[in-house]
Amino acid sequence: MNKITINDLTPLDERFFGNTGEIVFFNICEFADKVFGENHYSNPEYSYNALQKAILDFHPDVNYYSAPREDFDLAIAAFETKQAGKHYCIVEDLS
């Protein structure tokens, strides 16, 4: 596993999502690529549990949001992140 920082991740396009700028979103796939390598699915260290642990250990100001595509809503992700008192959110579309 690679150690990364917030600055190693590319924020999702905030204008596309109508974000107010208070919450910065990152894609789970990019996070997994940075932590476990570009072919993270073939990395023997990679598993769903390892990914969840990596998210929890990554940064104290990061929230995680996931939902199936039909229920996926960045407004909900932003609300949950704000409610948790955090400013960053790693998002995952489960479809």
N, C-alpha and C positions, 0 to 999 in steps of 0.2 A: 504494500500500500504506500502511496505517495502522500506526503504532508503538503497540503495546499492552504492558501489563504483566500479571503474574499476577493482580493485583487486578481487572483488566477482565473476567476469565473467571469463570463460575459453576461451582463444583465439582459433580460428579455427586453424587447422594444416596448418601452413604457407607453408610447403614444398609441401603439396598436391596441393595447389593453385599456387605454383610458386611465392609466394610473396617475394618481396625484403626485407621485414622487416620494411619498412618505414610506412606501414599502418597495423594496427592490426584489424582483423575482429572478430566480435562476432555474434552469432546466435540469431535471434529475439526470438525464443522459449525459450532459456535459460534465456534471459533477462526478458521475461514475467513471467517465473516461479519464478525467484528471486524477482521480484517486486510485483507480485500478488499472489504468492504461487504456489506450484507444480501443483495444479489442477486449474490453472488460468481461464480456460473456465467456471468453475462453481462458481467462485468468483463474487459476485454481483457488486463489484467495477470495474470489468474488462469490457472493451468495446474497440472497435477499437480507438475511440477518446481518451479514458483514456490511452491507450497504446502509442498513438502518443504524447500525452502531457508528459507522463513519459519519453519518449525518448528525447524530447526537453528539459526537466528539468533535465535530468540525469547528463550531463557533458558538459561543453562548447566546449570540443575538440572532440565531437562525431558527426559523420555524419550518415545518414540513407540512405540505398539503397534497393530498391525492384524492382523486375521485374518478369514476368511470366517465368517459367522454360526454355522455348525455347529461351528467350532473356536474361536470367540471365548470367552475366559475371562479375567476380570479378575484371578483369582488368578495366572495366568501373567503378565499385564501387571504386576502388583505385584511378582512375583518378579524379572522382567527389570529392572524399574525399580530395585529394591533392589540387584540384582547390579551395575547400572551406577553405583551410589552416588548415585542421584538421588531426589528426593522428590515430583516431579510427573510425571504421565503424560498425554499426549494420546492418546486412544483412537479407533480407527476400525473399525467393523463393515463389512467389505467386501461385504456382501450387498446 
